[in-house]
Amino acid sequence: MSETKSPAIACQNVWQVFGEGAEKALTDAIARSGNDPDAAARHLRESGLIPAVQDACFEVKEGELFVIMGLSGSGKSTLVRCISRLLQATGGEIRIHDENIVTASKQRLIELRREKLGMVFQHFGLFPHMTVLDNVAYPLRVQGISGKKRRKKAMEVVELVGLSGREHHYPRELSGGQRQRVGIARSLVGDCEVWFLDEPFSALDPLIRRQLQDEFLQIQQTLKTTIVFITHDINEALKLADRIAIMRDGKIVQIGTPTEIVLNPVDDYVREFSKDVVKGRHAKVGSVMSPGTEGAGPDDPGLRTDMTLDTALARCMELYQPVPVHGAGGEIVGTVNPADLAAALQAEET
């Protein structure tokens, strides 16, 4: 029997509390509340402290693109800073590839950031006196890698992010989108295993932002890196994510696939995020089909479980009987009635 693969990231009961004496206050609040996170957060606020992240528990699978989203002040950026140890979590356990980084030494953190962890933020932080190639190669220079070897590796990553021909330009000679590509390349040059991105495209114009999102997905498909991506934009989250965690007031209120978030919001807060989303562009056929092949008619328009409702409905809108749905391997795994596709598209409109 094969062993279950450990998650790339595992967070268990993670708290980030701001204020004097936060660690002791958190321990006391949890004890007073009987391990009720809501009550513990209330005790902390009554003591004048700020529970910015409250009892966060989740896992990120190897190679998964995991999006954390929420409004400003929801705690999403604070949480990713805890996971990457830019902030010391007040309580809980954070494991990256089974290593508890909450207790990692300063030296070990330096090693992890050089060897395993890549980070990209909204502000590019490029060195203005360095060329694109030198900016990208800088992490390798810090590692002591020889000039010829690091320039070769940096050039490979420059090509990956679409900046060939601009490797000798300076940041002032680049557009905003190009500068962000340099930041992305610099974070990737060390062959990171886990990649943290905190609203990397939010300062860009909409057209450039969409283009970079497309390129980002292509990079992810090529590298298969584990990614934690922060955004406040539901459309960006739905476009990029394998799964989405939605935060409110420091708490994770729902974790699910884009389809689950759109079709099955847990409360009005989550529903508000997705109210203007065109459901048919994100919900998949697999979410509305029935298992088995009973009742399927003779026509097969070639529907797949991962096909959006819009596309599926367009394929079979002239058919009135249930039609087969194919799995990833091409086998028939279920049926769906065109009427159910239409009903699912309209469910949130009424």
Stockholm file with secondary structure:
# STOCKHOLM 1.0

chainA/1-350         MSETKSPAIACQNVWQVFGEGAEKALTDAIARSGNDPDAAARHLRESGLIPAVQDACFEVKEGELFVIMGLSGSGKSTLVRCISRLLQATGGEIRIHDENIVTASKQRLIELRREKLGMVFQHFGLFPHMTVLDNVAYPLRVQGISGKKRRKKAMEVVELVGLSGREHHYPRELSGGQRQRVGIARSLVGDCEVWFLDEPFSALDPLIRRQLQDEFLQIQQTLKTTIVFITHDINEALKLADRIAIMRDGKIVQIGTPTEIVLNPVDDYVREFSKDVVKGRHAKVGSVMSPGTEGAGPDDPGLRTDMTLDTALARCMELYQPVPVHGAGGEIVGTVNPADLAAALQAEET
#=GR chainA/1-350 SS CCCCCCCSEEEEEEEEEESTTHHHHHHHHHHHHTSCHHHHHHHHHHTTCEEEEEEEEEEECTTCEEEEECSTTSSHHHHHHHHTTSSCCSEEEEEETTEEGGGCCHHHHHHHHHHTEEEEESSCCCCTTSCHHHHHHHHHHHTTCCHHHHHHHHHHHHHHTTCTTCTTCCGGGSCHHHHHHHHHHHHHTTCCSEEEEESTTTTSCHHHHHHHHHHHHHHHHHHCCEEEEEESCHHHHHHHCSEEEEEETTEEEEEECHHHHHHCCSSHHHHHHHTTSCGGGTCBGGGTCEESSTTCCSCCCCEETTSBHHHHHHHHTTCCSCEEEECTTSCEEEEECHHHHHHHHHTTTC
#=GC SS_cons         CCCCCCCSEEEEEEEEEESTTHHHHHHHHHHHHTSCHHHHHHHHHHTTCEEEEEEEEEEECTTCEEEEECSTTSSHHHHHHHHTTSSCCSEEEEEETTEEGGGCCHHHHHHHHHHTEEEEESSCCCCTTSCHHHHHHHHHHHTTCCHHHHHHHHHHHHHHTTCTTCTTCCGGGSCHHHHHHHHHHHHHTTCCSEEEEESTTTTSCHHHHHHHHHHHHHHHHHHCCEEEEEESCHHHHHHHCSEEEEEETTEEEEEECHHHHHHCCSSHHHHHHHTTSCGGGTCBGGGTCEESSTTCCSCCCCEETTSBHHHHHHHHTTCCSCEEEECTTSCEEEEECHHHHHHHHHTTTC
//
